[in-house]
Amino acid sequence: MIDSLVRKNILALTPYSCARDEFKGRAASVFLDANENPYNTPLNRYPDPLQEELKKKLATVKGVEPDQIFFGNGSDEAIDLVYRVFCEPRVDNVVAISPTYGMYGVCADINDVEYRAVPLNDDFTLDADRLLASVDGQTKVIWLCSPNNPTGNALARDQVERVLNEFQGIVVVDEAYSDFNDLRPFRMDLYRFPRLIVLNTFSKLWASAAIRLGMAFASPEIISLFNKVKYPYNVNLLTQEQAMKMLADLPHINLWRATLLKERTQLLPAIAELPICKAVYPTDANFFLARMTDADRIYHYLVDRGIIVRNRSRVELCGNCLRITIGTPQENNALLGALRRFGSL
Ligand SMILES: *Cc1c(COP(=O)(O)O)cnc(C)c1O
């Protein structure tokens, strides 16, 4: 049923079959099938191409089934795969909210697929009707990001569900930041929405951006298509092992979340009352957008003091806006102290 949305060459593709696929499931102790070096255990062996142990563990943590999980080299791999599986270059198009995460547009350009950016409302809320008005017969994918980067707000569930119900193609909801709020995550609704793909990542709350591990949650049909097209050993052994360690330490993750949310509660009003700040926008993530009197000058002033924030002032709807990540209490105090001194220059 998803097949009508898939590129013909991908439907017809015979995927690469690796040595480890063939023996799978049987006990063995002598491995002479993959031209590996027998020394330097365990790094001499190719890793599990489908990361089964990790999927089993993650499934319990995220409340999904193992066959609803895809792992990639960052969420960025899943984003690219959406284009490679569903979008015919120079024929199909995708629709996305604007402003949003830059990789959806970059991957569209790389894959030579038309990218239609539809502005959010001035308060960064989603108007499903406006988005759907940009859809035509060649639209294969709609990109949503909730909480949205760089604006920080979660999109209203009723608007997202309208998109899911009315659009007949693939809808991606990137929930890289969903761990920082108590809203119902969309991965819990995969059974209701068979064309939904939800993205998560180890790079944010899970504090593991360095290991490059992203996730897509979707129907087993969509996951199989991703598995068919991905590099055979796309997630290396060190990454799989480190992810298992992080998943075994939930109390630590929860402590980090509590600390960051408390800091967020304190930092937002403190920034908002600075004379150089015109507005702080509500956030459901571990960052927030602040509209300043002069974002460029304030940005360079902070850089000179060794404090780096993201200057988003040239992004649609974000004139004079800085995007600020919640750091440790010490880092947040350093930022606040520097911004308080800015006025007295
Ligand atoms: C940070 C971020 C990601 C994470 O990407 P990785 O490749 O997994 O590090 C994904 N989506 C959004 C919107 C982000 O802000």
The ligand as a Tripos MOL2 file, in Angstrom:
@<TRIPOS>MOLECULE
LIG
   15    15     1     0     0
SMALL
NO_CHARGES

@<TRIPOS>ATOM
      1 C1         19.8610   18.2800   16.2750 C.3       1 LIG1
      2 C2         18.7530   17.8650   15.3900 C.ar      1 LIG1
      3 C3         18.7360   16.5950   14.8350 C.ar      1 LIG1
      4 C4         19.8220   15.6080   15.1450 C.3       1 LIG1
      5 O1         20.5200   15.2080   14.0670 O.3       1 LIG1
      6 P1         21.5970   14.0220   14.2480 P.3       1 LIG1
      7 O2         22.0410   13.8120   12.8460 O.co2     1 LIG1
      8 O3         20.8620   12.8620   14.8310 O.co2     1 LIG1
      9 O4         22.6540   14.5340   15.1660 O.co2     1 LIG1
     10 C5         17.6680   16.2190   14.0520 C.ar      1 LIG1
     11 N1         16.6520   17.0700   13.8150 N.ar      1 LIG1
     12 C6         16.6390   18.3050   14.3460 C.ar      1 LIG1
     13 C7         15.4890   19.1770   14.1010 C.3       1 LIG1
     14 C8         17.6930   18.7390   15.1290 C.ar      1 LIG1
     15 O5         17.6700   19.9770   15.6300 O.3       1 LIG1
@<TRIPOS>BOND
     1     1     2 1
     2     2     3 ar
     3     2    14 ar
     4     3     4 1
     5     3    10 ar
     6     4     5 1
     7     5     6 1
     8     6     7 2
     9     6     8 1
    10     6     9 1
    11    10    11 ar
    12    11    12 ar
    13    12    13 1
    14    12    14 ar
    15    14    15 1
@<TRIPOS>SUBSTRUCTURE
     1 LIG1         1 GROUP 0 **** ****
